[in-house]
């Protein structure tokens, strides 16, 4: 019996767990020589067991392992490393589609060296497409850095040609230009014409909490997950700030107006902040349109662009029913974060509890309909 059943479930956030050599196997010779060793420093104490757990992923599993698979996290989880095992994990999960992100690969190439940056992104995209190739339920998420506009367009096009069903873009801007600069219009146009959404995901916006706030004269508390994104209470409070700025600029600078069929997902950054963001966008548009002609030229209310073109994954700890009540049922996505520990051992149970009195139609949209809209899929039947 699968973990999730009784309706169509589309999972907007999952990951694979890289092992040493995974990215190198998909890199060209020049990039391979420049890649940094994969960094597991955010993996917590488990990093010492990476190789032994990677071997587990390719071995037959006992019935006890399968019964407890939702409790397994990181490299020891079923399907964390092996594509064939991942297909089995999707069977056990009971989801019909699943976005798949990398975990640590970007640590090997992100930085100021543009040749390494784009060579590493190309290797990443080949590796992601290869991992998801044999199972149509798995949707590979490619990566396109925005530092060099010409290379960014090529990276998006290549990711799409490889079969990536979504493309991750960093929400922290390059030092030299905004993501909304006209030189990057080719990125948004390529995605729009292909019907492929862009993604923003936690970990690609820098550290939003200024380091001075950590210098409080007290010992640094441990991360409650022992690794991962190394989020503590104060980090959690500002985690979304860079992504919020990114989406505000995309809206107010007219990207969503100029590319009305562009779609995007904001993943693993929570969604409580979306409620005031919608209101503040409209306030900013109204307050500043007298002095900012670009705002006056927007024919629609600013918040309506986000409602039409963006989706968001709430954390399992957030009140999804309240979010729907406050902001509407068209914005939010179900996700498991499998096999990362942040998603919890029972994301479906926690989301069901938090949905409260939400209607059947709102539940259908949360579990599958909004994902289908974001990805350009036919709307599924709610129950099955």
C-alpha positions in Angstrom: 0.0 0.0 0.0 1.5 3.4 -1.0 2.0 6.1 1.6 -0.3 8.5 -0.3 -3.4 7.2 -2.0 -7.0 8.1 -2.8 -6.3 11.1 -5.1 -3.7 12.4 -7.5 -0.6 13.7 -5.8 2.0 15.8 -7.5 5.1 16.4 -5.4 6.7 19.8 -6.0 9.9 19.2 -4.0 12.2 16.2 -3.8 15.9 15.7 -4.1 18.6 13.2 -5.0 21.6 12.8 -2.8 24.9 13.1 -4.8 28.0 11.0 -4.1 31.6 11.7 -5.0 32.1 11.4 -8.8 28.4 11.9 -9.7 28.8 15.4 -11.2 32.3 14.6 -12.6 30.9 11.7 -14.7 28.7 14.2 -16.6 31.2 17.1 -17.1 33.4 17.8 -20.1 37.1 17.4 -19.6 38.0 21.1 -19.0 35.2 21.5 -16.4 36.0 18.2 -14.7 39.5 19.3 -13.9 38.2 22.5 -12.3 35.3 21.2 -10.3 35.8 21.4 -6.5 35.4 18.3 -4.4 31.8 17.8 -3.4 31.1 19.5 -0.1 29.1 17.6 2.5 29.7 20.2 5.2 26.0 20.9 5.5 25.1 17.3 5.7 25.7 17.1 9.5 27.3 14.2 11.2 25.9 11.7 8.6 28.5 12.8 6.0 31.0 10.3 7.3 28.7 7.5 6.3 27.9 8.8 2.8 29.6 6.0 0.9 28.2 3.1 2.9 24.7 4.6 2.6 25.1 5.1 -1.1 25.8 1.4 -1.4 22.6 0.6 0.5 20.7 2.4 -2.3 21.6 -0.3 -4.8 21.0 -3.3 -2.6 17.8 -5.3 -2.1 15.7 -3.9 0.7 14.0 -5.9 3.3 10.2 -5.6 3.9 11.1 -3.8 7.2 13.0 -1.2 5.2 10.1 -0.7 2.9 7.6 -0.4 5.7 9.8 2.3 7.4 10.9 4.1 4.2 9.3 7.4 5.2 11.6 7.4 8.3 14.7 7.0 6.2 16.4 10.2 5.2 19.5 11.4 3.4 21.7 8.9 1.6 20.1 5.9 3.3 16.7 6.6 1.9 15.3 4.4 -0.8 16.0 6.1 -4.2 18.4 8.7 -2.8 21.1 7.8 -5.2 20.0 5.2 -7.7 17.4 6.1 -10.4 15.9 2.6 -10.5 15.5 2.6 -6.7 14.0 6.1 -7.0 11.3 4.7 -9.2 10.6 2.2 -6.4 10.5 5.0 -3.9 7.9 6.8 -6.0 5.8 3.7 -6.0 6.0 3.6 -2.3 5.2 7.3 -1.9 2.2 7.1 -4.2 2.9 10.3 -6.1 2.1 10.7 -9.8 4.7 13.4 -10.5 7.8 14.6 -8.6 10.1 17.5 -9.2 13.7 16.4 -8.5 16.4 18.8 -7.4 20.0 18.2 -6.7 21.3 18.7 -3.1 25.1 19.5 -3.0 26.3 19.6 -6.6 26.3 23.3 -6.9 28.9 23.6 -4.2 31.3 22.2 -6.8 31.0 25.1 -9.3 29.2 28.2 -8.0 31.4 31.3 -7.9 32.9 34.0 -10.0 34.7 31.8 -12.5 32.2 31.9 -15.4 33.7 29.0 -17.3 33.5 26.8 -14.3 30.0 28.1 -13.4 28.5 27.4 -16.7 30.5 24.2 -17.3 29.3 23.0 -13.9 25.7 23.9 -14.6 25.9 22.0 -17.9 27.2 18.9 -16.1 24.5 19.3 -13.5 21.8 19.5 -16.1 23.1 16.4 -17.9 23.3 14.5 -14.6 19.7 15.5 -13.6 18.3 14.6 -16.9 20.0 11.3 -16.8 18.7 10.5 -13.3 15.1 11.1 -14.3 15.2 9.9 -17.9 13.7 6.4 -17.5 10.7 7.3 -15.3 8.2 9.9 -16.7 7.0 10.6 -13.1 10.3 12.1 -12.3 10.8 15.7 -13.5 14.4 16.9 -13.6 15.1 20.4 -12.5 18.0 22.0 -14.4 20.0 25.0 -13.4 20.8 28.3 -15.3 22.9 30.9 -13.6 22.1 34.4 -14.6 25.6 36.0 -14.4 26.2 36.0 -18.1 23.1 36.7 -20.1 24.2 35.0 -23.3 25.4 31.9 -21.6 22.2 31.9 -19.4 20.0 31.7 -22.5 22.1 28.8 -23.8 22.0 27.1 -20.4 18.2 27.3 -20.4 17.9 26.0 -23.9 20.3 23.1 -23.3 18.5 22.1 -20.1 15.2 22.0 -22.0 16.7 20.1 -24.9 18.1 17.5 -22.4 14.6 16.9 -21.1 14.6 19.0 -17.9 11.0 19.9 -17.1 11.9 23.0 -15.0 14.9 25.3 -14.6 16.2 26.6 -11.4 17.5 30.2 -11.3 19.3 31.8 -8.4 17.1 34.4 -6.7 20.2 36.3 -5.5 21.1 38.8 -8.3 24.5 38.8 -9.9 26.6 41.8 -8.8 26.4 43.4 -12.2 22.7 43.3 -13.1 19.2 42.5 -12.0 17.3 39.3 -13.1 14.9 41.8 -14.7 17.5 43.4 -16.9 16.5 43.4 -20.6 19.6 41.5 -21.5 18.0 38.5 -19.7 14.7 38.7 -21.6 16.0 35.8 -23.6 15.9 33.6 -20.5 12.3 34.3 -19.7 11.2 34.2 -23.4 12.9 30.8 -23.9 11.1 29.4 -20.8 7.8 30.9 -21.8 7.9 29.6 -25.4 8.9 26.1 -24.2 6.2 26.0 -21.6 8.8 25.2 -18.9 8.6 26.9 -15.5 11.5 28.5 -13.7 12.1 27.5 -10.0 13.6 29.3 -7.1 14.7 27.1 -4.2 16.2 27.6 -0.8 20.0 27.7 -0.8 20.4 29.9 -3.9 20.0 33.3 -2.3 22.9 33.6 0.0 22.6 33.9 3.8 19.8 36.4 4.5 20.6 36.8 8.2 23.4 39.3 8.7 26.3 37.7 10.5 26.2 40.4 13.2 22.9 39.0 14.6 24.7 35.8 15.4 27.2 37.6 17.7 24.9 37.7 20.7 27.4 36.6 23.3 25.9 33.2 23.5 27.0 29.8 22.1 25.8 29.0 18.6 22.9 26.5 19.0 23.0 23.4 16.9 21.0 23.2 13.7 17.8 21.3 14.6 18.3 18.9 11.7 22.0 18.4 12.1 22.8 19.7 8.6 20.8 20.3 5.5 20.4 24.1 4.9 21.6 24.7 8.5 18.6 26.7 9.4 18.1 28.0 13.0 15.3 30.1 14.4 16.7 33.4 13.4 17.5 32.1 9.9 13.9 30.9 9.6 12.6 34.3 10.3 14.3 35.9 7.2 14.8 32.8 5.0 12.4 34.1 2.4 13.6 37.7 2.2 15.9 37.3 -0.9 13.2 35.4 -2.8 10.6 37.9 -1.8 12.8 40.7 -3.2 13.3 38.7 -6.4 9.6 38.2 -7.0 8.8 41.8 -6.1 11.3 42.9 -8.7 10.1 40.5 -11.3 6.6 41.8 -10.8 7.2 45.6 -10.5 9.8 45.6 -13.3 7.2 44.1 -15.6 8.7 40.7 -16.4 5.4 38.9 -15.7 3.6 41.5 -17.8 6.0 41.2 -20.8 6.0 37.4 -20.5 2.4 36.6 -19.5 2.7 32.8 -20.1 5.9 32.5 -17.9 5.3 30.3 -14.9 7.4 29.8 -11.8 7.6 27.9 -8.5 9.0 29.1 -5.2 10.2 26.0 -3.4 11.1 25.2 0.2 11.0 28.8 1.3 7.6 28.5 3.1 4.5 30.5 2.3 3.4 32.5 5.3 5.1 35.5 3.9 3.1 35.4 0.6 0.0 36.8 2.3 1.5 40.2 3.2 3.5 40.2 0.0 0.4 40.3 -2.1 -1.0 43.3 -0.2 2.3 45.1 -0.1 2.9 44.7 -3.9 -0.4 46.5 -4.5 0.4 49.2 -2.0 3.8 49.8 -3.6 2.2 50.0 -7.0 -0.3 52.5 -5.9 2.1 54.6 -3.8 4.9 54.9 -6.3 3.2 54.9 -9.7 3.1 58.8 -9.7 6.9 58.9 -9.7 7.7 55.6 -11.4 6.3 55.4 -14.9 7.0 51.7 -15.2 4.6 51.1 -12.4 2.0 53.3 -13.9 2.3 51.4 -17.1 1.4 48.0 -15.6 -2.2 47.4 -16.8 -3.0 44.9 -14.0 -2.9 44.9 -10.2 0.6 43.8 -9.2 -0.6 41.0 -7.0 -2.6 39.5 -9.8 0.6 38.8 -11.7 1.8 36.6 -8.9 -1.6 34.9 -8.5 -1.5 34.0 -12.2 2.1 33.1 -12.7 3.6 31.8 -9.4 3.1 28.9 -7.0 4.6 28.3 -3.5 5.3 25.3 -1.3 4.3 25.8 2.3 6.4 24.2 5.1 4.7 21.3 6.8 4.5 23.4 9.9 2.5 26.1 8.3 -1.3 26.5 8.4 -2.2 25.8 4.8 -6.0 26.2 5.4 -5.4 29.7 6.7 -3.1 30.5 3.8 -5.8 29.4 1.3 -8.4 31.4 3.3 -6.2 34.6 3.2 -4.6 34.4 -0.2 -6.7 32.0 -2.4 -6.5 28.4 -3.4 -4.6 28.9 -6.6 -1.2 29.6 -5.1 0.0 26.6 -3.0 1.6 23.3 -3.7 2.0 20.0 -1.9 5.6 18.7 -1.4 7.4 16.1 0.5 11.1 17.2 0.3 11.9 13.5 0.1 14.5 12.3 1.1 15.5 15.4 3.1 14.5 15.5 6.7 12.9 18.9 6.5 9.8 17.5 5.0 9.1 15.3 8.1 8.1 11.7 8.3 4.4 12.3 7.6 4.1 15.4 5.3 0.7 14.3 4.0 -0.7 13.8 7.5 0.5 17.2 8.6 -0.8 19.0 5.5 -4.1 17.3 5.9 -4.4 18.4 9.4 -3.4 22.0 8.5 -5.9 22.2 5.7 -8.7 22.2 8.2 -12.0 23.1 6.6 -10.6 23.7 3.2 -13.0 22.6 0.4 -12.6 19.5 -1.7 -11.8 21.8 -4.7 -9.1 23.6 -2.7 -7.6 20.3 -1.6 -7.6 19.1 -5.3 -5.7 22.2 -6.3 -3.2 22.0 -3.4 -2.4 18.3 -4.0 -2.3 18.3 -7.8 -4.2 21.0 -9.7 -1.8 23.9 -9.0 1.2 21.8 -9.9 -0.4 20.8 -13.2 -1.1 24.5 -13.9 2.5 25.4 -13.2 3.9 22.7 -15.3 1.4 23.0 -18.2 -0.1 19.6 -17.6 -3.7 18.6 -18.1 -5.7 19.0 -15.0 -6.0 15.6 -13.2 -9.2 14.2 -11.7 -9.1 14.9 -8.0 -9.9 11.4 -6.7 -8.9 8.1 -8.3 
